[in-house]
Amino acid sequence: HISLSTWFRDYLYIPLGGNRGSSFRTGVNLLIVFLLCGFWHGANWTFVVWGLYHGLFLVAERFLLGRDKTATPGILGHLLFVPAMLISWVPFRADSLAQAGAFLRAMAGLHAGAASTVYSATALLTPELVLALVAGTVGALPVSRWLARRVQFPWLRSIALLGILGLSVLKLASGTHNPFIYFRF
C-alpha cells in the first residue's frame, strides 16, 4: 500500500494541484484520488462508496481540524475513529450495496428480514469472539500504554504479546478455509 499511495500522490494528487490551491480545491483533489483508489480495488459500486467514504473523512478532518490533528482529545478520537472505520470496511467487504446496507442495518440493530438473521449479533457473537473484542478494545485504548509504562518487568510485555500471537495463529490454523481477500478482485 505504500507504493500504491505513493503512486496516487505522485501521479494524481500532485498533478491535480495537491494542497497548493484553495481549501475547496484540495478537498476536490482528495475526493478524486480516493474515488479512483476505490476503482483501483475493483469495478463495483461498493468500492466506489468505500473510496468516497474515506475521501469524505479526509476532507472533513482537514476542514474541521485544520493542521492541528491533536484538537480531538485521545479518548474522544478513539470513540469517533473506531465506529467510523468499522462502518467504512463494510462496503469494501460486501458483494453489493444491498448486502452492505443489510449488514449496516444489522450492525445498528435494525432487523431487515432474512438478511438480519445471517448478520444478527446473536448468531455471530460467540464467547471467544466476545473475549477477543474485549481484549482488542482494551488493547486499543490508552490504558494499554499506561499499563505498559507501569509494568516493572519489560520482558513480561514481550511474553504476553508472543502468547497472543501464538493463540492467534492457533485460532487461524484451526478455523475454516477463508480465502485471501484480494482473490476477489
N, C-alpha and C positions, 0 to 999 in steps of 0.2 A: 504494500500500500504506500510505502514511501516513494517508490518510483512512480506509481500512479498519481499520487498527489503532486509530486514534483512536475510531472508531465502536464497536468492540468494547470498548475501555477505558471509554468514557463511558456506553454504554447497556447493557453486560452485566457487565463485570468490577467496576466500582464499585458498581452496584446490588446485585450479589451479595455485596458486603461488601469486595471488593478484598483488601487485605492487612491490614485492620484487625482481623480475628479471630485465631483460633489459627493456628498453622502448618499444621495439618491442613486447616482451612477454606480457607486461602489456596491450598493445593495443589489442593483440590477445585475452587475457583474457576478456577484456571489450566487445569485439565483440561477443565472445561465450556467455557471460552472457546475453547480450541484444538480441541475436538471440533466445536463449531459453526463454527469457522473452516474446518475440513475440509469440513463440509457446505456451506458457502458456495461452496467451489471446485467442488463437484459432488456429485450424489447417487449416489455409487458408494462401495463399501466401501474402495477404495484411498485415497480422500480422507479417510475416517474414520480409517483407520490412519495416514495421514500426519499428520493433526491430533493424534491421540493421542500419536504418537511425539514430536512437537515439544513437546506439553504435558508428557509424562513427563520429557523432558530439562530443561525449565524447572524442574519440581518438584525433580528430582534436583540440579540446580545450586543451587537455593535451600536445600535441606536439607544438601547436602554442603559447599558453600562459604559459606553464610550470606551476609552482606553483604560479605565480603572476596572480591571477584572476582579478586584477584591471588594467591589461595592456590595456584593451579596455575602452576608456572613456565612461561615462554614456550614453549620447545620442547615440553614435555610437553603444554601446552594445544593446540598445533598437532597433535601426534600423536594426541590424543584427539578434537579437533574435526573434522578433515578426514574420517576414516573415518565418523564419526557423521553428518556432513552428506551424504556420498556415499550412504550407506545410506538416509538419510531421503528423498531425492528419487526413489528407485526406485518406491515405491508411487504417488507423485504422477504419474509419467510412464507407469506401466503401465496397460494397459487392464483388467486383472483382478488379483485377488490371486494366482491361479495363475501368471500371467505375471510378476508381481513376485517370487514365490518362485523361479521358474526363473531369473530374472535374478540374484537374490541368490546362488543356488547356483552359477551360472556365475562370478560375481564371486569367490566363495570357492574356485573350482577344483573344485567338486563337479559332475561331469557327470551330467545327468539326462536322457539320451536325446536326442531330436531338438531340444528347446529349447536344449540346451547347444551344439549346432552353430551355431545362429543367434547365440548370445551368446558364443561362445568367444573368448578373448583373441587367439588366433592369427588369427581371421577379422577382427577389428576393429582390431588394433594395427598400423597402417601406420607406416612410418618417420617421416612428417611428424606423425602423431599422437603418437608416442613423443617426438619433439622438442618438440612443444607441451606435453606433460605434464611433461617435464623442466624446460622453461622456466617453466611455471606453478608447479611445485613450488618451484623456486629463488626465483621472484618472491614466493611466499607466505611464505617463511621469513624470519626476522630478518636473514639475510645480506644481503638487498637493501637494508635500511635502513642496515646497517653500511657497505656499499659506497657508498651514496649520500652518506654523511657524509664519505667519504674521497676522493671524486672532486673534483679541483681545478677542473674546468670544469663549472659548474652547467648550462650550455646543452647539454652532452653528454647529460644525462639526458632533456631535452626532445626532443632529436633521436631518441634511442633509443625513447622512448615513441611519438613520431609514426611512426617506422618500423614498430613493432609494430602500431600502429593501421592503417597502410596495408596491411601484409601480411594482417591480419585481414579487412579489407574486401575485398581481392582474393580471399582464400580463400572468403569467403561469397558473393561475386559469381560465382565460377566453380563453386560447388557445385551439387548438385541442389536442386530445389524442396523446401523444408522449411516447411510452413505454420506460422503463428503458433500457439503452444501453446494460447492461450486460445480458439481457434476450436473446440476440442473440447468446451467447456462449454455 
